[in-house]
Amino acid sequence: MNRPPDPRLLALIKGSLFLICLLPFVRLLWLSQHSFGMAEDPVELVQQSTGSWTLNFLLLTLCISPLRAITQQHWLLRLRRMFGLVTFFYASLHLLAFIGFEHEFAVDQISRGIFKHPFVSVGFAAFLLLIPLAATSNQWAIRALGGRKWQELHRNIYLVGILACVHYLWLSKLSEMIWPLLYTGALAALLAWRIRERRRKATPVTPQDTAKPLRFFKQRPE
């Protein structure tokens, strides 16, 4: 088993990755001060950017387990919580762009948009499923729920990924379908890896018929 990096180095890695994760948000802040007036539809720009980065970090979160298994670098699991919370952060910005920028927090318009457009309903359902995952991403929740219940709850991330891809496919035009299909293909590959691993671990080890007992003496000692 490979040794984890030094705690100080691990803290530096996590801090650096966290700052990198915030770069898309910083870019949006910069655009809001300099380039939003030149954009054809600033609201659509914010929605597209936050939606894409939500999916990016969602897939990155799901990549941690395969990367750990392939590289045997088990310390990578310590990054999964951070990427999951960053996913929730960008999903919240995506929802805020819908309810705030597009509908100006008007409840009647928001509810009408959710029920009128099925892709909005699917996206809203995905966000609701993310809330308990973000709320229980701490050691206290693991102790309170117990390891098995906590794992069962956090398996909802797979359903969140499926709903997010359906949301993206549903709202995209045929001429823009390449990116939604790429995201869907990446998610399908990550889920297929998990299904294969669960089946492999569930398969009992078959005894070898050719196995022979060890003999330390050719003849029984006197």
Order of alpha helices (4+ residues) and beta strands (2+ residues): alpha-alpha-alpha-alpha-alpha-alpha-alpha-alpha-alpha-alpha
